[in-house]
Each structure stands twice: as structure tokens, then as C-alpha cells.
Amino acid sequence: MNEKLSYRLLNSNDAELLFMFNSSIENLAYVPRSPYKNIEEAEALLSRFLKSMEDKTAIWWVVCSKSSGTLVGYGGLFGIDSDNGRAEIGYGFLKEFWGKGYASSIVGFITNYGFSELKLHRIFGLVDPKNLASIRVLEKNGYAKEGIMNDYYYARGRYFDMCLMATINKQ
């Protein structure tokens, strides 16, 4: 865990953070999604996140600066499949917090939680192949490239390729 950051579970008051992240084309540079136009879109996403947490198919954390309490990003596991011991990792940070090691910290935290608490066998992530920083973050945390999925997502009028990265719990 990063001594500069704290993590807390996502809650019903976090629509503004989701809106700040998802309304900026800069934040979404490597995310195959169109920017949100209003807070209602973020509230709908938050509602889906909270429902999936209630259903135990996802767990999401908010990342905060310990010194200021500023919300800097979020991350979690979703598509949790307990029968097969797998889940997908996702994370995002506001652009002004890129390059500070925060993503590596949350990925390590989430991966450890998935393996130790949820007893997952496999955690995977999908990353834009052009997002070299995010690929490095995953590699630093034990994830390996498994391949490129061509034209995997359609958004903003075009298709996006995705790099499949995964790690296996060897214990």
C-alpha cells in the first residue's frame, strides 16, 4: 500500500468522482468510452457499480490522497466469477495524478485482495495497446501479456484493440 494514499469502498456519494473521470476526454484517452455529458450518466454508472457490489460480482475502491483527502481515482475487480476463480481488474485516475505511482499501488492492492481475500485463481485486465504506462503498471504487478484482441470495443465512432494481460495465483 502507498503511504500517500488511502482506499475506501465506493459509496453512494461518489457520483462526482465518476463524473470527473468519465467526462474528460483526457482521462479517457485510452478508454473505449465516450465522455459523459452530465452527472446523471455518472449516477447511472455508480448505481450499476453499487448493485454489482451488492451482488458480490464486483468490488470497487476510491483512492484518496491521505494528506488532502482529495479523490484521485478508483479501481476494483468486476465480473467476479467465484465458480471459476477469476475476475477482471479495472482502474482509473484523474490525469493530474498520472505518473505518480498511484496506479501501481492500487493494482498491487487489488491483486493482493483478489488472491488473498476472494481466493481468485486468475485476474485479468484489458488495456489499450497504446497505453504503455498501464501495461508497465500491470507488468510490475506480475501480469503478463496474453495477446491482442483486435477490434474488441466500439466507441466514439471506431473500434479499439485491447491487450489482454493476466496474472495467476501460484499459491
C-alpha positions in Angstrom: 0.0 0.0 0.0 1.2 3.5 -0.8 1.8 5.7 2.3 0.4 8.7 0.4 -2.9 7.0 -0.4 -5.9 5.6 1.3 -8.5 3.3 -0.1 -12.2 3.1 0.8 -15.1 1.3 -0.7 -17.1 3.1 -3.3 -20.3 4.5 -1.9 -23.5 6.3 -3.0 -21.8 9.7 -2.6 -19.2 9.1 -5.3 -21.0 10.1 -8.5 -19.0 13.3 -8.7 -15.7 11.4 -8.9 -17.1 9.1 -11.6 -18.3 12.2 -13.5 -15.0 14.0 -13.2 -13.1 10.9 -14.5 -15.6 10.0 -17.2 -16.4 13.5 -18.6 -12.8 14.3 -19.5 -11.6 13.1 -22.9 -8.0 13.4 -21.5 -8.9 10.9 -18.7 -10.5 8.6 -21.3 -7.6 8.8 -23.8 -7.1 5.0 -23.5 -10.6 4.1 -22.5 -13.1 3.0 -25.2 -16.0 5.1 -24.0 -17.5 8.4 -25.0 -17.2 11.2 -22.4 -20.2 11.7 -20.1 -22.2 14.8 -20.8 -24.0 15.1 -17.5 -23.9 13.9 -13.9 -26.9 11.6 -14.5 -24.7 9.3 -16.6 -22.2 9.0 -13.7 -25.1 8.4 -11.3 -26.3 5.5 -13.6 -22.7 4.1 -13.6 -22.5 4.4 -9.8 -25.8 2.6 -9.4 -24.5 -0.3 -11.6 -21.3 -0.4 -9.6 -23.1 -0.4 -6.3 -25.6 -3.1 -7.5 -22.7 -5.3 -8.6 -21.0 -4.9 -5.2 -24.3 -5.8 -3.5 -24.5 -8.9 -5.8 -20.8 -9.7 -5.0 -19.9 -9.7 -8.6 -17.6 -6.6 -8.2 -15.8 -4.7 -5.5 -14.7 -1.0 -6.1 -12.5 1.3 -4.1 -12.0 5.0 -4.2 -8.4 6.2 -4.0 -7.8 9.3 -1.9 -4.7 11.4 -1.0 -4.0 10.9 2.7 -2.7 14.5 3.1 -5.5 16.4 1.4 -8.4 13.9 1.2 -8.6 14.6 -2.5 -10.2 11.9 -4.6 -7.6 10.9 -7.2 -9.1 7.8 -8.8 -10.8 4.4 -8.4 -10.1 0.8 -9.0 -11.6 -2.6 -8.5 -12.5 -6.1 -9.6 -15.6 -6.9 -11.6 -17.1 -9.8 -13.4 -16.1 -11.8 -10.3 -16.7 -15.5 -11.2 -16.2 -17.4 -8.0 -17.0 -20.7 -9.6 -14.1 -20.3 -12.0 -11.9 -18.3 -9.6 -11.4 -15.3 -11.9 -12.2 -11.6 -12.2 -11.3 -8.5 -14.3 -9.3 -5.6 -12.9 -10.1 -2.0 -13.7 -8.7 1.3 -12.5 -8.6 4.9 -13.5 -7.0 8.1 -12.2 -7.6 11.8 -12.9 -5.0 12.9 -15.5 -3.3 15.3 -13.0 -2.4 12.2 -10.9 -0.8 10.1 -13.7 2.8 9.2 -13.4 3.0 9.3 -9.6 3.0 5.5 -8.9 -0.6 5.6 -7.7 -1.9 3.1 -10.4 0.8 0.6 -9.4 -0.2 0.9 -5.8 -3.9 0.3 -6.4 -3.2 -2.6 -8.8 -1.0 -4.2 -6.2 -3.6 -3.7 -3.5 -6.5 -5.0 -5.7 -4.5 -8.0 -6.9 -3.5 -9.0 -3.4 -7.1 -8.6 -2.2 -8.4 -10.8 -5.1 -5.9 -13.6 -4.4 -5.9 -13.5 -0.6 -9.5 -12.4 0.3 -11.5 -13.6 -2.7 -9.3 -16.7 -3.3 -9.2 -16.0 -7.0 -7.0 -18.0 -9.3 -6.8 -15.6 -12.2 -7.1 -11.8 -12.6 -7.0 -10.2 -16.0 -7.2 -6.7 -17.4 -7.9 -5.3 -20.8 -5.6 -2.4 -21.8 -5.4 -0.2 -24.9 -2.1 -1.5 -26.5 -1.0 2.2 -26.9 -1.3 2.7 -23.2 2.3 1.7 -22.4 2.2 3.2 -18.9 -0.8 1.0 -17.9 0.9 -2.1 -19.5 4.0 -1.4 -17.4 1.9 -1.0 -14.2 0.3 -4.4 -14.8 3.7 -6.0 -15.6 5.3 -4.5 -12.4 2.5 -6.3 -10.5 3.1 -9.7 -12.1 0.7 -9.5 -15.1 1.8 -10.9 -18.4 0.6 -10.1 -21.9 -1.5 -12.9 -23.3 -2.4 -11.4 -26.7 -4.1 -8.6 -28.6 -7.9 -8.7 -29.2 -8.4 -6.8 -32.5 -11.5 -4.5 -32.8 -12.7 -5.6 -29.4 -14.7 -2.4 -28.4 -16.6 0.0 -30.5 -16.9 3.6 -29.2 -16.5 7.2 -30.4 -17.1 6.0 -34.0 -14.3 3.5 -34.2 -13.1 0.1 -33.0 -10.5 -0.3 -30.3 -8.0 -3.1 -29.9 -7.3 -4.4 -26.4 -4.3 -6.1 -24.9 -5.2 -9.0 -22.6 -3.0 -9.0 -19.5 -3.3 -11.6 -16.7 -1.8 -13.0 -13.6 -2.3 -16.3 -12.0 -2.3 -17.0 -8.2 0.6 -19.5 -7.9 -0.1 -20.4 -4.3 
